[in-house]
Amino acid sequence: MFKVLFLNTKYPYTAGVIGVIWIFTAILAWLEPGFPILKAFVFDMFACLIIAYVGFKPERV
């Protein structure tokens, strides 16, 4: 019963990959004055949704 309630990580570094995406976007926004920050955030959000869907998908019983 508890297997269905808790998320099982298929890919153990999913959270790390998502964190690295956001950290490097923040670094680029800080270093580059003309960086299109809104476009980068939208791209990061969609990329993270896809990565999270694949990496944190619960197992089927």
VMD Tcl script that builds the backbone (N, CA, C; Angstrom):
set m [mol new atoms 183]
animate dup $m
set s [atomselect $m all]
$s set {name element resname resid chain x y z} {
  {N N MET 1 A 0.821 -1.183 0.000}
  {CA C MET 1 A 0.000 0.000 0.000}
  {C C MET 1 A 0.874 1.260 0.000}
  {N N PHE 2 A 1.943 1.262 0.794}
  {CA C PHE 2 A 2.777 2.452 0.878}
  {C C PHE 2 A 3.619 2.669 -0.366}
  {N N LYS 3 A 3.832 1.640 -1.163}
  {CA C LYS 3 A 4.592 1.799 -2.403}
  {C C LYS 3 A 3.872 2.728 -3.374}
  {N N VAL 4 A 2.553 2.712 -3.346}
  {CA C VAL 4 A 1.781 3.559 -4.248}
  {C C VAL 4 A 1.820 5.015 -3.780}
  {N N LEU 5 A 1.890 5.235 -2.474}
  {CA C LEU 5 A 1.842 6.595 -1.936}
  {C C LEU 5 A 3.157 7.342 -2.066}
  {N N PHE 6 A 4.276 6.651 -1.961}
  {CA C PHE 6 A 5.568 7.312 -1.991}
  {C C PHE 6 A 6.166 7.265 -3.382}
  {N N LEU 7 A 6.930 8.310 -3.706}
  {CA C LEU 7 A 7.573 8.379 -5.013}
  {C C LEU 7 A 8.818 7.491 -5.017}
  {N N ASN 8 A 8.956 6.732 -6.054}
  {CA C ASN 8 A 10.158 5.927 -6.237}
  {C C ASN 8 A 11.006 6.586 -7.312}
  {N N THR 9 A 12.262 6.766 -7.016}
  {CA C THR 9 A 13.150 7.432 -7.957}
  {C C THR 9 A 13.727 6.411 -8.917}
  {N N LYS 10 A 13.345 6.532 -10.191}
  {CA C LYS 10 A 13.911 5.669 -11.220}
  {C C LYS 10 A 15.342 6.063 -11.509}
  {N N TYR 11 A 15.589 7.338 -11.537}
  {CA C TYR 11 A 16.893 7.884 -11.852}
  {C C TYR 11 A 17.360 8.641 -10.610}
  {N N PRO 12 A 18.324 8.097 -9.872}
  {CA C PRO 12 A 18.622 8.635 -8.532}
  {C C PRO 12 A 19.150 10.061 -8.499}
  {N N TYR 13 A 19.611 10.593 -9.609}
  {CA C TYR 13 A 20.171 11.934 -9.607}
  {C C TYR 13 A 19.224 12.962 -10.207}
  {N N THR 14 A 17.943 12.674 -10.226}
  {CA C THR 14 A 16.967 13.569 -10.833}
  {C C THR 14 A 16.953 14.935 -10.150}
  {N N ALA 15 A 16.910 14.940 -8.841}
  {CA C ALA 15 A 16.878 16.220 -8.118}
  {C C ALA 15 A 18.171 16.995 -8.339}
  {N N GLY 16 A 19.284 16.314 -8.423}
  {CA C GLY 16 A 20.560 16.978 -8.678}
  {C C GLY 16 A 20.617 17.616 -10.051}
  {N N VAL 17 A 20.082 16.926 -11.049}
  {CA C VAL 17 A 20.054 17.468 -12.409}
  {C C VAL 17 A 19.178 18.719 -12.457}
  {N N ILE 18 A 18.037 18.673 -11.809}
  {CA C ILE 18 A 17.151 19.836 -11.778}
  {C C ILE 18 A 17.831 20.998 -11.055}
  {N N GLY 19 A 18.498 20.712 -9.955}
  {CA C GLY 19 A 19.214 21.757 -9.227}
  {C C GLY 19 A 20.323 22.391 -10.042}
  {N N VAL 20 A 21.072 21.570 -10.772}
  {CA C VAL 20 A 22.163 22.087 -11.604}
  {C C VAL 20 A 21.619 22.973 -12.718}
  {N N ILE 21 A 20.497 22.607 -13.300}
  {CA C ILE 21 A 19.886 23.435 -14.342}
  {C C ILE 21 A 19.586 24.829 -13.803}
  {N N TRP 22 A 18.953 24.911 -12.641}
  {CA C TRP 22 A 18.580 26.207 -12.083}
  {C C TRP 22 A 19.799 26.990 -11.599}
  {N N ILE 23 A 20.784 26.311 -11.025}
  {CA C ILE 23 A 21.984 27.018 -10.556}
  {C C ILE 23 A 22.742 27.637 -11.719}
  {N N PHE 24 A 22.930 26.874 -12.802}
  {CA C PHE 24 A 23.659 27.427 -13.939}
  {C C PHE 24 A 22.873 28.523 -14.659}
  {N N THR 25 A 21.565 28.450 -14.638}
  {CA C THR 25 A 20.774 29.546 -15.205}
  {C C THR 25 A 20.956 30.813 -14.367}
  {N N ALA 26 A 20.985 30.657 -13.044}
  {CA C ALA 26 A 21.206 31.812 -12.170}
  {C C ALA 26 A 22.609 32.389 -12.377}
  {N N ILE 27 A 23.606 31.528 -12.547}
  {CA C ILE 27 A 24.973 32.000 -12.786}
  {C C ILE 27 A 25.064 32.748 -14.115}
  {N N LEU 28 A 24.443 32.198 -15.148}
  {CA C LEU 28 A 24.441 32.886 -16.445}
  {C C LEU 28 A 23.735 34.240 -16.364}
  {N N ALA 29 A 22.634 34.299 -15.642}
  {CA C ALA 29 A 21.914 35.564 -15.498}
  {C C ALA 29 A 22.747 36.579 -14.725}
  {N N TRP 30 A 23.559 36.121 -13.799}
  {CA C TRP 30 A 24.395 37.013 -13.007}
  {C C TRP 30 A 25.600 37.509 -13.810}
  {N N LEU 31 A 26.185 36.627 -14.630}
  {CA C LEU 31 A 27.396 36.987 -15.362}
  {C C LEU 31 A 27.128 37.771 -16.643}
  {N N GLU 32 A 26.033 37.492 -17.287}
  {CA C GLU 32 A 25.733 38.105 -18.595}
  {C C GLU 32 A 24.653 39.168 -18.422}
  {N N PRO 33 A 24.964 40.450 -18.649}
  {CA C PRO 33 A 23.979 41.509 -18.424}
  {C C PRO 33 A 22.756 41.441 -19.350}
  {N N GLY 34 A 22.916 41.014 -20.589}
  {CA C GLY 34 A 21.801 40.979 -21.536}
  {C C GLY 34 A 21.145 39.619 -21.641}
  {N N PHE 35 A 21.292 38.806 -20.630}
  {CA C PHE 35 A 20.758 37.444 -20.658}
  {C C PHE 35 A 19.227 37.467 -20.633}
  {N N PRO 36 A 18.581 36.757 -21.556}
  {CA C PRO 36 A 17.102 36.736 -21.572}
  {C C PRO 36 A 16.562 35.838 -20.453}
  {N N ILE 37 A 16.436 36.400 -19.279}
  {CA C ILE 37 A 16.139 35.613 -18.089}
  {C C ILE 37 A 14.739 34.993 -18.131}
  {N N LEU 38 A 13.770 35.686 -18.667}
  {CA C LEU 38 A 12.416 35.139 -18.720}
  {C C LEU 38 A 12.349 33.928 -19.641}
  {N N LYS 39 A 12.979 34.006 -20.800}
  {CA C LYS 39 A 12.996 32.872 -21.724}
  {C C LYS 39 A 13.731 31.688 -21.108}
  {N N ALA 40 A 14.811 31.964 -20.398}
  {CA C ALA 40 A 15.574 30.888 -19.758}
  {C C ALA 40 A 14.755 30.222 -18.657}
  {N N PHE 41 A 14.028 31.006 -17.870}
  {CA C PHE 41 A 13.212 30.419 -16.805}
  {C C PHE 41 A 12.085 29.562 -17.366}
  {N N VAL 42 A 11.462 30.019 -18.438}
  {CA C VAL 42 A 10.391 29.224 -19.062}
  {C C VAL 42 A 10.970 27.915 -19.611}
  {N N PHE 43 A 12.118 28.003 -20.270}
  {CA C PHE 43 A 12.769 26.795 -20.784}
  {C C PHE 43 A 13.134 25.858 -19.636}
  {N N ASP 44 A 13.670 26.403 -18.539}
  {CA C ASP 44 A 14.031 25.584 -17.381}
  {C C ASP 44 A 12.810 24.911 -16.764}
  {N N MET 45 A 11.704 25.629 -16.692}
  {CA C MET 45 A 10.495 25.044 -16.109}
  {C C MET 45 A 10.021 23.846 -16.922}
  {N N PHE 46 A 9.993 23.978 -18.243}
  {CA C PHE 46 A 9.544 22.863 -19.072}
  {C C PHE 46 A 10.527 21.698 -19.029}
  {N N ALA 47 A 11.822 22.000 -19.029}
  {CA C ALA 47 A 12.827 20.939 -18.945}
  {C C ALA 47 A 12.721 20.208 -17.614}
  {N N CYS 48 A 12.512 20.944 -16.541}
  {CA C CYS 48 A 12.402 20.315 -15.222}
  {C C CYS 48 A 11.125 19.486 -15.089}
  {N N LEU 49 A 10.049 19.937 -15.713}
  {CA C LEU 49 A 8.822 19.139 -15.682}
  {C C LEU 49 A 9.023 17.798 -16.379}
  {N N ILE 50 A 9.691 17.816 -17.506}
  {CA C ILE 50 A 9.947 16.573 -18.239}
  {C C ILE 50 A 10.883 15.666 -17.453}
  {N N ILE 51 A 11.953 16.235 -16.906}
  {CA C ILE 51 A 12.905 15.438 -16.128}
  {C C ILE 51 A 12.244 14.871 -14.877}
  {N N ALA 52 A 11.434 15.674 -14.199}
  {CA C ALA 52 A 10.755 15.205 -12.993}
  {C C ALA 52 A 9.736 14.115 -13.320}
  {N N TYR 53 A 9.038 14.247 -14.431}
  {CA C TYR 53 A 8.064 13.226 -14.821}
  {C C TYR 53 A 8.750 11.877 -15.062}
  {N N VAL 54 A 9.895 11.906 -15.701}
  {CA C VAL 54 A 10.616 10.672 -15.993}
  {C C VAL 54 A 11.312 10.139 -14.741}
  {N N GLY 55 A 11.904 11.013 -13.942}
  {CA C GLY 55 A 12.721 10.571 -12.823}
  {C C GLY 55 A 11.959 10.230 -11.561}
  {N N PHE 56 A 10.834 10.881 -11.313}
  {CA C PHE 56 A 10.079 10.653 -10.087}
  {C C PHE 56 A 8.758 9.930 -10.328}
  {N N LYS 57 A 8.681 9.150 -11.386}
  {CA C LYS 57 A 7.444 8.452 -11.707}
  {C C LYS 57 A 7.223 7.302 -10.718}
  {N N PRO 58 A 6.052 7.227 -10.089}
  {CA C PRO 58 A 5.797 6.104 -9.175}
  {C C PRO 58 A 5.678 4.791 -9.935}
  {N N GLU 59 A 6.104 3.730 -9.288}
  {CA C GLU 59 A 6.019 2.418 -9.929}
  {C C GLU 59 A 4.576 1.940 -9.966}
  {N N ARG 60 A 4.280 1.170 -10.976}
  {CA C ARG 60 A 2.933 0.563 -11.061}
  {C C ARG 60 A 2.928 -0.725 -10.263}
  {N N VAL 61 A 1.818 -0.961 -9.605}
  {CA C VAL 61 A 1.699 -2.156 -8.759}
  {C C VAL 61 A 1.288 -3.347 -9.572}
}
mol reanalyze $m
mol bondsrecalc $m
mol representation Tube
mol addrep $m
